Amino acid sequence: MLDEVLEAFLVAGRERRLERWMEFVRIPSVSAQPEHADDCRRAAGWLADDLSVAGLEHVAVEETGGHPIVYGDWLGAGDAPTVIAYGHYDVQPADPLELWDTPPFEPIVRGDRMIGRGAEDNKSCVQMHVRAVEALLATRAGLPVNLKLVFEGEEESGSANLDAWLVENRGRLAADVAVISDTDFFEGNRPAICLGVRGLVGFEIDVRGPNRDLHSGAYGGAVQNPVNALCSIIAAFKESDGRIAVPGFYDDVVELGAEERAAMAALPFDEDVYRDSLGLSQLVGEEGYTTVERKTGRPTLDVNGIWGGYSGEGAKMIVPAEAHAKVSCRLVPDQDPGRVFERIRAFVADIAPPGVEVTMRAVTDGLPSSTPIDHPATRAAARAIEATFGVPPLYYRAGGSVPVTASFGDLLGLPVVLLGFAPPDSQAHAPNEFMDLNNFETGIRTIARCWDEMAVALA
């Protein structure tokens, strides 16, 4: 329970907070679309003003070569720990507009939800951090930690300029921990802490054979078929037990610890419901691991697309000139995307059938990130959640990739706590995106409590 003065301040300011949040959501800060560049800049300016009103210092709209980063800090806690909190003010495009029940940038409160593009991802968490600081400064005249807020404007379009800005400002960003608020609660809106996200390497395989499509009757059996060759390469990627057959692929993998595996086993995950929701008769994967472990804590290799030859109506009897595939691997600590790609490329070169030219090129990557379940900062966040939501958090790993977590971890050398509050069914990136109002209000209180907990845990 927060102190009574702070709670009274938050209760009294609820309606004003909602209106500020809605005002923020009304700005269509879609970072991926050039026509919204001015809106992104307007959102950055609005947010900088909001930080100043809340009592943050050294507030600045920082140029990056793309959409700006908004920075603000409060450094009056002396020798207390220093925390960086991250969020992003840019949003996804609202398309398809016809599937929205209400205009996406005209947010409304309906029942216990606020609906609008960005109402959850990620303007809700940005507002939670600002409002928590405002409440603490208004009622205590100070914070228990030194705090640096970093709000990005390009997360939804690839964070092209974030890493360079972090490196350039490494000295100014010295801290003890980074808290990233851009993750979900668990199924059923159960309070949860994400312990890590997987990294990523995506690549394309191109197989080229004859200089043109050939008549399969005249040339079949005399030349290598690029589609057949590509299929043989792809088939060789996996063993029958689900393990990836690339030599050295698992060399750098950090195995799941006993405590984290126990936390995963305790998650309210119904494998039968999960399987049936996908319309499948059976789930498959790497032997020796549960479904939850496979889809969040183990590395993967999946073909995302494959094409070549003729696929129109009727028949066309050819040996295609070329074939292509897109492949991605989700990676876990301590796998490096570059090393994994080179190992796969060497493997493909070794097994490629004769008579074709096989080339590969990497198209995307991102490092994995995790913070141990027993890290003092993780424990502090867990105590804050239990004190405000009334239940201890569940612990999970996200199967997807959030490259910014690795940016703070690898570039700044910081442990990262993923402290998000989104309902797992919030429809982020989809029409009718929403944020749960109780998650929002209790999240503000959790963040305020978290700074108290971290001041002690990291001292």
Summary of the structure (lengths in Angstrom):
residues: 459
radius of gyration: 24.6
end to end distance: 22.0
largest distance: 86.7
contacts: 1533
relative contact order: 0.18
helix: 37%
strand: 23%
